[in-house]
């Protein structure tokens, strides 16, 4: 495989992260809900065969002023990184809305929108702003059967998922993102398909596409849905040389504390954590105040465990502003120098000492 030169975006991000704790943005879905959009707002004039309400990604085509206003609010709150509104902008997820044929257009336009706003904020004060092309896990899993009576059954195969991801990644790069963020990883094998897709697009373009990765925990013992511990997950994806590794969503900052500590000690790259604003109440709403979230994540900064902080479900521009204020002036985590040993992973980590 041809050696590819590190991208300017990789170099720039590490340069900024060496100076301070960086801030990524917060939730998109809950912010979109605050706009109280109707079916007509979502559907626009596209004439699709199914209802579009809830298809947040398609707003890049039908109501672009909504995601644009959210990007602006997060940058104004202090964010250094914008995630594109493309979590479900893939062929598998868009099939639920009969919008598979719009995947390329959705991703290109979402990326262009985020890029434009990021560049506007950079032009105002000279501070670099970055755009991460967000790709979610889809609603299929490579590791687990959806049929309890047929453990070997899969709704999707490896080659199909790689192709689905490559289509989305190609469009995001065309739209101008700096990085590809493989996020909310509940299935490590899905994440590996995402890595393979990035590498395929990388080779086709002849330039590096930096990868960010973020795992989501589905139980308090610190495992994702496919059963991997935080340490095992890192061992399974470290070969991709992600510029960031981290955790998002899950249970909120308080429950993530021990798992952030583990990851900070073993990963020789930047740590990015963006937790939910606590746990939802019985109505599915998030009550955790910005000051509370900021105080909780500041503990990680005080302990030298993080490089990039932000928010996931339930977080708002006010949460991001509070986090930015809380960690301003605190030193970023220093990357550990690790011994050269063999590190393997099943569901548990395995380290072979020399």
JOBEL-V331095 format. One line per field, one symbol per residue. psi: psi as a letter, one per 30 degrees, with the letter a starting at -180 (. if undefined). burial: # if it has 16 or more other ideal C-beta (glycine too) atoms within 10 Angstrom, else .. Layout:
psi->???
burial->???
This chain:
psi->kkkkkkleeeeeeeeeffelklklaakeeeeeeffhkleeeeebgfhlflkfkfieefffefhffeeeeeeeeeeffgkfkkkligeghleeefffghgefgeeeeeeeeeeeeeeeeeeeefeffkkklkkjkklflglkffkkfjffiffkkfkleeeeeeeeeeeeeeeeefglelkjjlhjfjeeeeeeeeeeeeeeeeefglkjkkkkkkkkflffhlaeggkleeeeeeffeffhkfkkaklcbgleeffefeeeeefffkhakkkkjlliaklafgglkfkleeeeeeeffeeeeghflekkalbkflleeeeeeeeeegkfkklkkkljkkjlkjlkbfllkkjk.
burial->......#.##..##.##...########.###....#....##....#...#..#########..###.##.###.##################..#.#..##############.##..#......###########.###.#.........#.#...###.##########.############################.....###########...#################.#.############.##..##.###.##.##########.......#.#.#.###.###.##...####################.##....##.#.......#.#...#.....
